[in-house]
Amino acid sequence: MPLSPVRRLLDFDAQYRRDQQHTPDFLHRRDRRLALAREQDGAPPPDAAAWLSAVDAPGAGAALRPWRRGRAALTLAGAVLGVLTMLGVLYVDGQGRINVTLILALALLQLLLALATTAQALSGRRPWGRLLGRGDGGPPVLRQLYPQLAARAAHGAGLAFAATALLTLLVQVLVRDLAFGWSTTLQTSVPAYHALVEQLAWPWRGWLPGAVPGLELVEQSRYFRLGGEAPADPERLGAWWPFLAMLWLCYVLLPRLILLGLARLHLNHRAGVLLRRHPGWAALRQRFATPWVDSGPTPVAAGAGPAVPPADTLAPPPESGVVIRWAGAGSADLARNLLQDAPMQVLEAGGSASLEQDRDTLTRADLGLPVVVLTRGWEPPTGELADFLDDARHSLPANTDIVLLPLAADDQTALVDGALLAQWQRFVDRHRPVRLCRP
């Protein structure tokens, strides 16, 4: 199952902090080889998920566990509160009426709370920060997602509240004889209240006219606190419920459902932005694209270094064979005159050549003859050259003599010496049976 953007961000940040314990050379070599392997397969450089899978990074989901528990608790609390709130609103004694105005105000209040929650997440502010002071102990990158995580939890609780309240209303309509009416202290006429009801019913009045109270119902259901007269048609007072059910559905439940989906998208988008801005992501992409330079093993104490043979003790190149100029090392004339006999072929590899072109070079070099690779000896060995030699050992016949000639200059056949020669000797020791040769 693919990781969510939040989990991917947390896992990447955790692996980035673990990588601080390794040397830059180790990280460069590891990540560059991964990028080259995908390039050979014709795939783009690995994304964060592929890289985490390749390095076998342990998950960092524990940081989200408090938020999961808190979201579950809030959702349960919202569901219970929705039942209790609707039961309280619908509670009346035998002579009373359920005030429609109170339900209208409650629905619009829920809509305002939902919009305020979304605005808080979009602005990135944390007016509730002191309530969750203990949550500041998480990773710094997670704390930047607190507004979005809180918005998702709040919308989840609000959706549970809206759903259970609507179900409670429908159940009460089924099992009880509810009498609705409207009343307000403000001086409001029946036509004005009917106009308000029609305006609120605009989402469904075109396709569900039965859920829109008429002027006659509004007039009959008005009551006053001290008025004891009975309505002319008491059975008509229950006809408000379709309007109230649709009002709750359109102004409370559906907005919460839509805003919850938007909160999830916003959270994932924000996590993706933080991943792209993460300092470890820029460094990782640079390691993917930059050739790894083999600087040899870590220096050891004086007197313990490996013995490097003098240049004049190295074997000369073979009398005949194939010459490969790595990254344009040496001139074409030098390559043609390097061997005692004219080389069967002078080929190009490395540098700006693609992996496909390097493989084609090895295929053309497979003539059953020795292979001489010219390199610039004053430049340190690169990871691409190491991979090329490894490919040569596997693709060429087992008895093929592969020799490396690190030149001191492009216009002459002189071999490097001293510390540079020692560096190249260590390099070929790690890629035997490749050997050094002298001109």
C-alpha positions as CSV (number, residue, x, y, z in Angstrom):
1,M,0.0,0.0,0.0
2,P,1.5,3.4,-1.0
3,L,2.4,5.8,1.8
4,S,0.3,8.8,2.4
5,P,2.0,12.1,1.8
6,V,2.2,12.8,5.6
7,R,3.7,9.4,6.3
8,R,6.1,9.8,3.4
9,L,7.2,13.2,4.8
10,L,7.7,11.8,8.4
11,D,9.6,8.7,7.1
12,F,11.8,10.9,4.9
13,D,12.6,13.3,7.8
14,A,13.4,10.4,10.1
15,Q,15.7,8.8,7.6
16,Y,17.3,12.1,6.9
17,R,18.1,12.5,10.6
18,R,19.5,8.9,10.7
19,D,21.7,9.6,7.7
20,Q,23.5,12.4,9.6
21,Q,25.4,9.6,11.3
22,H,27.0,8.5,8.0
23,T,29.7,10.1,6.1
24,P,28.9,12.2,3.0
25,D,30.9,9.8,0.8
26,F,28.8,6.8,1.9
27,L,25.6,8.7,1.3
28,H,26.7,9.9,-2.1
29,R,27.9,6.4,-3.2
30,R,24.7,4.7,-2.0
31,D,22.2,7.2,-3.6
32,R,24.2,7.6,-6.8
33,R,24.2,3.9,-7.4
34,L,20.5,3.8,-6.9
35,A,19.9,6.5,-9.5
36,L,22.2,4.8,-12.0
37,A,20.4,1.5,-11.5
38,R,17.1,3.1,-12.3
39,E,18.6,4.9,-15.3
40,Q,19.7,1.6,-16.7
41,D,16.2,0.3,-16.4
42,G,14.9,3.3,-18.3
43,A,13.2,4.8,-15.2
44,P,13.4,8.3,-13.9
45,P,15.3,9.2,-10.8
46,P,13.6,7.7,-7.7
47,D,11.1,9.7,-5.8
48,A,10.9,9.8,-2.1
49,A,8.8,6.6,-1.8
50,A,11.1,4.6,-4.0
51,W,14.2,5.9,-2.2
52,L,12.7,5.0,1.2
53,S,11.9,1.6,0.0
54,A,15.4,1.1,-1.5
55,V,17.2,2.1,1.7
56,D,14.8,0.0,3.7
57,A,13.9,3.0,6.0
58,P,11.9,2.0,9.1
59,G,8.5,3.7,9.4
60,A,8.0,6.8,11.5
61,G,4.2,6.4,12.0
62,A,4.5,6.5,15.8
63,A,4.6,10.3,15.6
64,L,1.1,10.2,14.2
65,R,-0.3,7.8,16.8
66,P,-1.4,10.6,19.3
67,W,-3.3,12.3,16.4
68,R,-5.0,9.1,15.4
69,R,-6.2,8.5,18.9
70,G,-7.3,12.1,19.3
71,R,-9.2,12.1,16.0
72,A,-10.9,8.9,17.0
73,A,-11.9,10.3,20.4
74,L,-13.2,13.5,18.9
75,T,-15.2,11.6,16.3
76,L,-16.8,9.5,19.0
77,A,-17.5,12.6,21.1
78,G,-19.0,14.4,18.1
79,A,-21.3,11.4,17.4
80,V,-22.6,11.2,21.0
81,L,-23.0,15.0,21.2
82,G,-25.0,15.0,18.0
83,V,-27.5,12.5,19.5
84,L,-27.8,14.4,22.8
85,T,-28.1,17.8,21.1
86,M,-30.9,16.8,18.8
87,L,-32.7,15.0,21.6
88,G,-32.5,18.2,23.6
89,V,-33.7,20.4,20.8
90,L,-36.7,18.1,20.1
91,Y,-37.6,17.7,23.7
92,V,-41.0,19.3,24.6
93,D,-43.7,18.6,27.1
94,G,-47.1,17.5,25.9
95,Q,-48.4,21.1,25.3
96,G,-45.3,22.6,23.8
97,R,-44.0,23.0,20.3
98,I,-40.5,22.5,18.9
99,N,-39.1,25.8,17.9
100,V,-38.1,25.8,14.2
101,T,-36.1,29.0,14.8
102,L,-33.8,27.2,17.3
103,I,-33.0,24.5,14.7
104,L,-32.3,27.1,12.1
105,A,-29.9,28.9,14.4
106,L,-28.2,25.7,15.3
107,A,-27.7,24.6,11.7
108,L,-26.3,28.0,10.7
109,L,-24.0,28.0,13.7
110,Q,-22.6,24.6,12.7
111,L,-22.0,26.0,9.2
112,L,-20.1,29.0,10.6
113,L,-18.0,26.7,12.8
114,A,-17.1,24.6,9.8
115,L,-16.1,27.6,7.7
116,A,-14.0,29.0,10.6
117,T,-12.2,25.7,11.0
118,T,-11.3,25.7,7.3
119,A,-10.1,29.3,7.5
120,Q,-7.9,28.5,10.5
121,A,-6.3,25.7,8.6
122,L,-5.7,27.8,5.4
123,S,-4.2,30.6,7.4
124,G,-1.9,28.2,9.4
125,R,-2.8,29.8,12.7
126,R,-3.2,27.8,15.9
127,P,-5.6,29.7,18.2
128,W,-6.0,26.4,20.1
129,G,-2.2,25.9,20.5
130,R,-2.3,26.1,24.3
131,L,-4.8,23.3,24.5
132,L,-2.4,21.0,22.8
133,G,0.8,22.2,24.4
134,R,2.0,18.7,25.1
135,G,1.8,17.9,21.4
136,D,4.7,20.1,20.7
137,G,7.1,17.3,21.5
138,G,6.7,15.7,18.1
139,P,9.2,16.1,15.2
140,P,9.6,19.7,14.0
141,V,8.3,18.9,10.6
142,L,5.1,17.5,12.0
143,R,4.5,20.6,14.1
144,Q,4.2,22.5,10.8
145,L,1.2,20.3,10.0
146,Y,-0.7,20.9,13.2
147,P,-3.2,23.4,11.8
148,Q,-4.1,21.0,9.0
149,L,-4.2,17.9,11.2
150,A,-6.4,19.8,13.7
151,A,-8.8,20.9,10.9
152,R,-9.1,17.3,9.6
153,A,-9.9,16.1,13.2
154,A,-12.4,18.9,13.8
155,H,-14.2,18.3,10.5
156,G,-14.3,14.5,11.2
157,A,-16.0,15.2,14.6
158,G,-18.3,17.8,13.0
159,L,-19.4,15.2,10.4
160,A,-20.1,12.6,13.0
161,F,-22.1,15.3,14.9
162,A,-24.1,16.2,11.8
163,A,-24.8,12.5,10.8
164,T,-26.0,11.3,14.2
165,A,-28.1,14.5,14.8
166,L,-29.8,13.9,11.4
167,L,-30.4,10.3,12.2
168,T,-31.8,11.2,15.6
169,L,-34.2,13.7,13.9
170,L,-35.5,11.0,11.5
171,V,-35.9,8.4,14.2
172,Q,-37.8,10.9,16.4
173,V,-40.1,11.7,13.4
174,L,-40.8,8.0,13.1
175,V,-41.5,7.2,16.7
176,R,-43.0,10.4,18.0
177,D,-45.7,12.8,17.0
178,L,-43.7,16.0,16.7
179,A,-45.3,19.4,16.6
180,F,-43.2,22.2,15.2
181,G,-43.7,25.9,15.4
182,W,-41.8,29.1,15.2
183,S,-41.5,31.9,17.5
184,T,-39.1,34.8,18.1
185,T,-38.9,37.9,20.3
186,L,-38.2,40.0,17.3
187,Q,-41.0,41.7,15.5
188,T,-41.2,39.4,12.5
189,S,-44.2,39.1,10.2
190,V,-45.4,35.8,8.7
191,P,-44.5,36.8,5.1
192,A,-41.0,37.8,6.2
193,Y,-40.4,34.5,8.0
194,H,-41.8,32.6,5.0
195,A,-39.4,34.5,2.7
196,L,-36.5,33.5,5.0
197,V,-37.6,29.9,4.8
198,E,-37.8,30.0,1.0
199,Q,-34.4,31.5,0.8
200,L,-32.9,28.8,3.0
201,A,-34.6,26.1,0.8
202,W,-33.0,27.3,-2.5
203,P,-30.7,24.1,-2.8
204,W,-33.7,21.8,-3.1
205,R,-36.9,23.8,-3.7
206,G,-36.6,23.2,-7.5
207,W,-36.6,19.4,-7.3
208,L,-38.2,18.8,-3.9
209,P,-41.0,21.3,-3.4
210,G,-42.7,19.1,-0.8
211,A,-39.8,20.0,1.6
212,V,-40.6,23.8,1.3
213,P,-43.2,25.0,3.9
214,G,-45.9,27.1,2.3
215,L,-47.2,30.4,3.6
216,E,-50.3,28.8,5.2
217,L,-48.1,26.4,7.2
218,V,-45.9,29.2,8.4
219,E,-48.9,31.2,9.5
220,Q,-50.6,28.3,11.3
221,S,-47.4,27.2,13.1
222,R,-46.6,30.6,14.6
223,Y,-47.1,30.7,18.4
224,F,-46.5,33.0,21.3
225,R,-45.2,32.1,24.7
226,L,-48.4,33.3,26.5
227,G,-50.8,32.3,23.8
228,G,-52.9,29.4,24.8
229,E,-55.0,29.0,21.7
230,A,-54.7,25.7,19.8
231,P,-53.9,25.8,16.1
232,A,-56.7,25.4,13.6
233,D,-55.1,22.2,12.1
234,P,-52.7,20.5,14.7
235,E,-51.8,17.7,12.3
236,R,-50.2,20.3,10.0
237,L,-47.6,21.2,12.5
238,G,-45.6,18.0,11.8
239,A,-45.1,18.9,8.1
240,W,-42.0,20.9,9.0
241,W,-39.8,17.9,9.3
242,P,-38.9,17.4,5.6
243,F,-37.7,21.0,5.5
244,L,-35.7,20.6,8.7
245,A,-34.2,17.3,7.5
246,M,-33.1,18.9,4.2
247,L,-31.9,22.0,6.0
248,W,-29.6,19.9,8.2
249,L,-28.4,17.8,5.3
250,C,-27.6,20.8,3.1
251,Y,-26.2,23.2,5.6
252,V,-24.6,21.0,8.2
253,L,-23.8,17.5,6.9
254,L,-22.8,18.1,3.3
255,P,-20.6,21.1,4.1
256,R,-18.8,19.1,6.7
257,L,-18.3,16.2,4.3
258,I,-17.0,18.5,1.6
259,L,-14.7,20.5,3.9
260,L,-13.4,17.2,5.4
261,G,-12.4,16.1,1.9
262,L,-10.8,19.5,1.2
263,A,-9.0,19.3,4.6
264,R,-7.5,16.0,3.5
265,L,-6.3,17.4,0.2
266,H,-4.9,20.5,1.9
267,L,-3.0,18.3,4.4
268,N,-1.6,16.2,1.7
269,H,-0.6,19.2,-0.4
270,R,1.0,20.9,2.6
271,A,3.0,17.7,3.3
272,G,4.2,17.5,-0.3
273,V,5.3,21.2,-0.1
274,L,7.2,20.5,3.1
275,L,8.9,17.5,1.5
276,R,10.0,19.5,-1.5
277,R,11.4,22.2,0.8
278,H,13.1,19.8,3.1
279,P,16.9,20.3,3.2
280,G,17.4,16.6,2.8
281,W,15.4,16.4,-0.4
282,A,17.6,19.0,-2.2
283,A,20.7,17.2,-1.0
284,L,19.3,13.8,-2.1
285,R,18.5,15.1,-5.6
286,Q,22.0,16.5,-5.9
287,R,23.5,13.1,-5.0
288,F,21.3,11.4,-7.6
289,A,22.6,13.7,-10.3
290,T,26.2,14.3,-9.3
291,P,28.8,11.6,-10.2
292,W,30.3,10.0,-7.1
293,V,34.0,10.7,-6.7
294,D,36.0,7.8,-5.3
295,S,38.5,9.3,-2.9
296,G,39.7,6.0,-1.6
297,P,39.5,4.6,1.8
298,T,39.9,6.6,5.0
299,P,43.6,7.4,5.6
300,V,45.2,5.2,8.2
301,A,48.1,5.8,10.5
302,A,51.5,6.5,9.1
303,G,53.5,3.4,8.2
304,A,50.3,1.2,7.8
305,G,49.5,2.3,4.2
306,P,49.5,-0.3,1.4
307,A,52.7,-0.6,-0.7
308,V,52.3,1.0,-4.1
309,P,54.6,-0.3,-6.8
310,P,56.7,2.3,-8.7
311,A,55.4,3.2,-12.1
312,D,58.3,1.5,-13.9
313,T,57.4,-1.9,-12.3
314,L,54.0,-2.0,-13.9
315,A,53.4,-4.2,-16.9
316,P,53.2,-2.4,-20.3
317,P,49.9,-2.4,-22.2
318,P,49.2,-5.4,-24.5
319,E,50.6,-5.4,-27.9
320,S,47.1,-5.3,-29.5
321,G,43.5,-4.9,-28.5
322,V,40.8,-2.4,-28.1
323,V,41.3,1.1,-26.7
324,I,38.4,2.9,-24.9
325,R,38.8,6.6,-24.2
326,W,36.9,7.3,-20.9
327,A,35.3,10.7,-20.9
328,G,37.5,11.9,-23.8
329,A,40.8,11.1,-22.1
330,G,43.8,11.4,-24.4
331,S,43.7,12.5,-28.0
332,A,42.5,10.3,-30.8
333,D,46.1,10.1,-32.3
334,L,47.5,9.1,-28.9
335,A,44.9,6.3,-28.7
336,R,45.8,5.0,-32.2
337,N,49.5,5.0,-31.4
338,L,49.3,3.6,-27.9
339,L,49.7,-0.1,-28.7
340,Q,52.5,-1.7,-30.5
341,D,50.0,-2.9,-33.2
342,A,47.3,-0.6,-34.4
343,P,44.3,-1.0,-32.1
344,M,41.4,-3.0,-33.5
345,Q,39.0,-0.2,-32.4
346,V,39.2,3.1,-30.6
347,L,35.9,3.6,-28.8
348,E,34.3,6.3,-26.6
349,A,32.6,5.8,-23.2
350,G,31.7,7.9,-20.1
351,G,31.4,11.6,-20.0
352,S,28.3,12.8,-21.8
353,A,27.6,9.3,-23.1
354,S,24.5,7.6,-21.8
355,L,24.4,4.2,-20.2
356,E,23.0,2.7,-23.4
357,Q,26.0,4.1,-25.3
358,D,28.4,2.7,-22.7
359,R,26.8,-0.8,-23.0
360,D,27.0,-0.5,-26.8
361,T,30.7,0.3,-26.4
362,L,31.3,-2.9,-24.4
363,T,29.4,-4.9,-27.0
364,R,31.6,-3.6,-29.8
365,A,34.7,-4.2,-27.6
366,D,33.9,-7.9,-27.2
367,L,36.5,-9.2,-29.8
368,G,38.3,-11.6,-27.5
369,L,41.2,-9.1,-27.2
370,P,42.6,-7.1,-24.3
371,V,40.8,-3.8,-23.5
372,V,42.8,-0.7,-22.5
373,V,40.8,2.1,-20.8
374,L,42.4,5.6,-21.0
375,T,41.5,7.9,-18.1
376,R,42.6,11.3,-16.9
377,G,44.9,10.4,-14.1
378,W,44.9,13.9,-12.5
379,E,41.1,13.5,-11.8
380,P,40.0,11.1,-9.0
381,P,38.2,7.9,-10.0
382,T,34.4,8.4,-10.3
383,G,31.6,6.1,-9.5
384,E,30.6,5.9,-13.1
385,L,34.0,4.6,-14.1
386,A,33.7,2.0,-11.3
387,D,30.3,0.9,-12.6
388,F,31.6,0.8,-16.2
389,L,34.5,-1.5,-15.1
390,D,32.1,-3.7,-13.2
391,D,29.9,-4.0,-16.3
392,A,32.9,-4.8,-18.4
393,R,33.9,-7.6,-16.1
394,H,30.5,-9.1,-16.4
395,S,29.8,-8.6,-20.1
396,L,33.2,-9.4,-21.5
397,P,34.6,-12.9,-21.5
398,A,36.1,-14.0,-18.2
399,N,39.7,-14.2,-19.6
400,T,39.6,-10.7,-21.1
401,D,42.6,-8.6,-19.9
402,I,41.2,-5.2,-18.8
403,V,43.9,-2.6,-18.1
404,L,43.6,0.9,-16.9
405,L,46.0,3.7,-18.0
406,P,45.6,6.9,-16.0
407,L,47.3,9.6,-18.1
408,A,49.2,12.4,-16.6
409,A,48.1,14.7,-19.5
410,D,45.8,14.4,-22.5
411,D,48.6,15.1,-25.0
412,Q,51.2,12.5,-23.8
413,T,51.3,8.9,-22.7
414,A,53.1,9.6,-19.4
415,L,51.6,7.8,-16.4
416,V,50.7,9.6,-13.1
417,D,52.9,8.9,-10.2
418,G,53.2,9.5,-6.4
419,A,49.9,10.1,-4.5
420,L,47.8,10.0,-7.7
421,L,49.2,6.6,-8.7
422,A,48.5,5.3,-5.2
423,Q,45.0,6.5,-5.4
424,W,44.5,4.7,-8.7
425,Q,46.2,1.6,-7.4
426,R,43.7,1.4,-4.5
427,F,40.9,1.9,-7.0
428,V,41.9,-1.1,-9.2
429,D,42.5,-3.2,-6.1
430,R,38.8,-2.9,-5.4
431,H,37.9,-3.9,-9.0
432,R,40.1,-6.8,-9.8
433,P,41.0,-8.4,-12.1
434,V,41.3,-4.9,-13.6
435,R,45.0,-3.8,-13.4
436,L,47.1,-0.7,-14.0
437,C,49.6,-0.5,-16.9
438,R,52.3,1.9,-17.9
439,P,52.9,3.2,-21.5
